[in-house]
Amino acid sequence: MTQNYIGTKQVLAWEQEKDGQPGYGIKYPDGYVSWCPKDVFEKSYLPMGNVEHLPAFQQRVIGENVQLQDKIEKLSNFVKSGGAKALSDEDADLLGKQLAFMVLYKTVLDIRESKFNA
């Protein structure tokens, strides 16, 4: 059966050219190392800083916060661009509530993250 997939893995990466082409060296959690062209990599991964020194659960909170910020920005841009005008009143209302809850959720993650360095 064919189906769509969405990736959710944390990797260690560094800028690295290959045959004169910009890209990234990537080390996966299982130790596998590969290379990826810059444009493909940057469409697939969001930077979260160097968090290797933190416990795994704190790394996950930071990663979740980075992903949530990306989703908030994309949804906000959709709403601001007028994309929501094509929706029914009920769907537009639900979208507004979704955005508000996402922002509240991010506030909670921000507070949790601020305690990691306290």
Secondary structure, 3 states (H helix, E strand, C coil): CCCCCCCCCCCEEEECCECCECEEEEECCCCCEEEEEHHHHHHHCCCCCCCCCCCHHHHHHHHHHHHHHHHHHHHHHHHHCCHHHHCCHHHHHHHHHHHHHHHHHHHHHHHHHHHHHC
